[in-house]
């Protein structure tokens, strides 16, 4: 059974690994680390299956518009799922939970 929860400090190395394996490169893993380091992550969730981290998703702060009329928002990504777990609904679960949490209370 897959469990979705907030990332913890001890998850960070596994999150990096999931992003590297999912994308086959380091750029997305580096992006997540930069966003975390600069306190831009609004939501960072992991998917666990029997104690194994199998997926990660993040929403980060973004500013749209112009300097005169900026508009704050949230951007999705990256979202990563281990290759052997892709196309099995893990990404969909992560996206639904992340969207709900990023929207906050109404």
C-alpha positions as CSV (number, residue, x, y, z in Angstrom):
1,X,0.0,0.0,0.0
2,X,1.3,3.4,-0.9
3,X,1.5,6.1,1.7
4,X,1.9,9.8,0.9
5,X,3.5,12.1,3.4
6,X,5.6,15.2,3.8
7,X,9.3,14.9,3.2
8,X,11.6,14.6,6.3
9,X,15.2,15.5,6.6
10,X,16.3,11.8,6.4
11,X,14.4,11.5,3.1
12,X,16.6,14.0,1.2
13,X,19.2,11.5,-0.1
14,X,16.5,9.1,-1.3
15,X,14.6,12.0,-2.9
16,X,17.7,12.9,-4.9
17,X,18.1,9.3,-6.0
18,X,14.4,9.0,-7.1
19,X,14.8,12.2,-9.2
20,X,18.0,11.0,-10.8
21,X,16.6,7.6,-11.6
22,X,13.3,8.9,-12.9
23,X,14.8,11.4,-15.2
24,X,18.1,9.7,-16.0
25,X,20.1,12.8,-15.2
26,X,20.9,15.1,-12.2
27,X,19.3,18.4,-13.3
28,X,15.9,17.8,-11.6
29,X,17.5,16.5,-8.4
30,X,19.7,19.6,-8.4
31,X,16.6,21.8,-8.9
32,X,14.8,20.3,-5.9
33,X,17.9,20.9,-3.7
34,X,18.2,24.5,-4.9
35,X,14.5,25.1,-4.2
36,X,14.8,23.5,-0.7
37,X,18.0,25.5,0.1
38,X,16.3,28.8,-0.9
39,X,13.1,28.0,1.0
40,X,11.0,28.0,-2.1
41,X,9.3,24.6,-1.6
42,X,5.7,25.1,-0.5
43,X,4.9,21.4,-0.5
44,X,7.3,18.4,-0.9
45,X,5.7,15.0,-0.6
46,X,7.0,11.5,-0.9
47,X,5.3,8.2,-1.8
48,X,6.4,5.2,0.2
49,X,5.6,1.6,-0.4
50,X,6.5,-0.7,2.5
51,X,9.1,1.7,3.7
52,X,10.7,2.3,0.3
53,X,10.6,5.8,-1.2
54,X,9.1,5.3,-4.7
55,X,8.1,8.8,-5.7
56,X,8.5,12.5,-4.9
57,X,6.6,15.7,-5.9
58,X,7.1,19.4,-5.1
59,X,5.2,22.6,-5.5
60,X,7.4,25.7,-5.3
61,X,6.8,29.4,-5.0
62,X,6.7,31.3,-8.3
63,X,6.1,34.9,-9.3
64,X,4.3,35.6,-12.5
65,X,3.5,38.9,-14.3
66,X,5.7,42.0,-14.4
67,X,7.7,43.8,-11.8
68,X,4.9,46.4,-11.6
69,X,2.1,43.8,-11.3
70,X,3.6,40.6,-9.8
71,X,1.3,37.7,-8.9
72,X,2.5,35.0,-6.6
73,X,1.6,31.4,-7.3
74,X,2.8,27.8,-7.1
75,X,4.5,25.8,-9.7
76,X,4.4,22.0,-9.9
77,X,7.6,20.1,-10.4
78,X,9.4,18.2,-10.6
79,X,7.5,15.0,-10.0
80,X,9.5,11.8,-10.1
81,X,8.6,8.1,-9.7
82,X,11.1,5.3,-9.8
83,X,11.2,3.7,-13.2
84,X,9.9,0.3,-12.0
85,X,6.9,2.0,-10.4
86,X,5.9,4.3,-13.2
87,X,2.5,4.0,-14.9
88,X,1.0,2.5,-11.8
89,X,-0.8,5.5,-10.3
90,X,2.0,6.7,-8.0
91,X,2.3,10.0,-9.8
92,X,-1.4,10.6,-9.8
93,X,-1.6,10.0,-6.0
94,X,1.2,12.4,-5.5
95,X,-0.3,15.1,-7.7
96,X,-3.7,14.9,-6.1
97,X,-2.2,15.2,-2.6
98,X,0.2,17.9,-3.5
99,X,-2.4,20.0,-5.2
100,X,-4.8,19.7,-2.2
101,X,-2.0,20.7,0.2
102,X,-0.7,23.6,-1.9
103,X,-4.2,25.0,-2.2
104,X,-4.4,25.3,1.6
105,X,-7.6,26.0,3.5
106,X,-10.5,27.6,1.6
